[in-house]
Amino acid sequence: MTMHNTKGRTWSLMLVSLIIFIATTNLLGLLPHSFTPTTQLSMNLAMAIPLWAGAVIMGFRSKIKNALAHFLPQGTPTPLIPMLVIIETISLLIQPMALAVRLTANITAGHLLMHLIGSATLAMSTINLPSTLIIFTILILLTILEIAVA
């Protein structure tokens, strides 16, 4: 039995290539003194907005009734309908920006933490060897965690 879903193939090819791109750039960012493009908000917005817009447009084109149903919860009192539609519309429009900011903050925090602990390890290496070994162990564990997450 073969399945011929051309729309699914189009989306899957695009999403797999995006996942490979993000994974590769994040793994390269774990190298010392390297730059990670996904720590820039502009890069994340450039990936998030077209994907979000495509998904929303495809949702509206294929099943407009289901897409519009998300703007108004079932059983809403009549006087609240205009306000809820406005709130849900704003919520939908803010989604890609909120997700891009979250991704940027998470990636930046991880890389910044590793950089700070690495700098502390280097600074402590000339002062106190036991402290340096403890900090270095923490740095190795954080690096393993970052590789696992990336």
N, C-alpha and C positions, 0 to 999 in steps of 0.2 A: 504494500500500500504506500503510495507516494502522496505527499502533500505539496500543493503548489500555492503557497501564500507569498505572492510577490511583495506585498506591503510589509510583511514580517521580515522578509529577507533584506529589504532596503533598510529598515530600522536596525536589524541585528548587525548588519555590516557596519553601519555608522557607529552604533554603540560599542561594538567590540573594538573598533579602531580608536575610539575616544578613550576607552578603558586602558588599552595598551599604551596610548600616549601619556595619560596621567600617571600610570604605574611606572613607566620608564623615566619620566621627568622627576617623579618623587624619589625613585631609587638613585638616580644620578645626583639628586640634591643631598643625599646622605654622605656623599664624598666630601672630605674636608675642603673648606674654602670654595665650594661650588655654589652656583646660583640655581635656585629652583623657580621656574616660571610660574608655577601655581601658587607661589606666595604673593603674587601680585593680583590685586583685586580686578584690574582691567582684564587680565588673562582669564580669570574665572568667569567674569561677566561675559566675555566674548564667547565662552563655551556654553554658559548657562542660558542666556537669552535666546539664541536661535533654537536650541533644543526645546526649551519651554514653549516658545512660540509655535514651533512645528507640532508639538504634542497637543497644544490647545487647539490649534487650527484643525488638525486631523480629527480631534475629538468632536469639535463642532460640526465638521463636514460629514462625519460618518454617522453620528448619533446625536443630533441636536437636542432631542427631548431629554435624553439622559444627561447631557452636558448642562443644560439649563436647570435641571432638577437640583444640581449642586448649589445653585445660588439661593435656593429657598428651602429650608428644612420643612419636612412634612408636619402639618398641624400648627403652622405659624398663625397667630392671630392676625386678622386683616389689617389693623392699624400699623402693625410692625413690618408689613411686607416691603414697603418702599425702603425703609431704613436697612433692613437685612440684605436686600439686593445690593444696595450701595456698599455695605460693609463687606459682603462676600466678593464683590467685584474688585474692591481695593485689595482685599486679601489675595485674590488671584493674581493681580498685577504686581504685588510686592514679592511673591514667591521666589522668582529667580534671583532677585537682588539679595534676599535674606539667605538663601542657600549659598550664594557665592561668597557672601561675607562670612558665613560660618565655616566654609571650606578654607578660605584664606586665613582666618583666625586660628583654626586648628593646625594647619600646616606650619604657619609662622611660629606658633607657640612651641611646637615640637622641635623645630630647627633652632629656635632661639635658646631653648632650654639646653639642648645638646652643646651649642656654642658656648654658653655661659659655664657649664660644668667643665667643658674641655679647657676653657681659659683658666678656671680655678685650679684644675689639675696641673696645668703648666706653671702657674704662679706658685702653687704649694710645693712643687717638686724640689725647689731649692731650699725650702724652709723646714719641712717636716715629712720624712718618708712614710711613716705609718698613716698619716692623714691623706697623703697623696695616693697610697694604695687603696684606701677606702673610697675616695672620690673617683679614682680610676675604675674601680669595680662598679660603682654606680653608673659611670659613663658607659661602660661596656653593656650593662643591663639595659640602659636606656636605648643604646644603639640597636640591641637585639629587638627591643620593643618597637622601635621606629621601623626596622626592616619588616617585622611581622605585620605592622599596620599598613605600610606602603605596599 
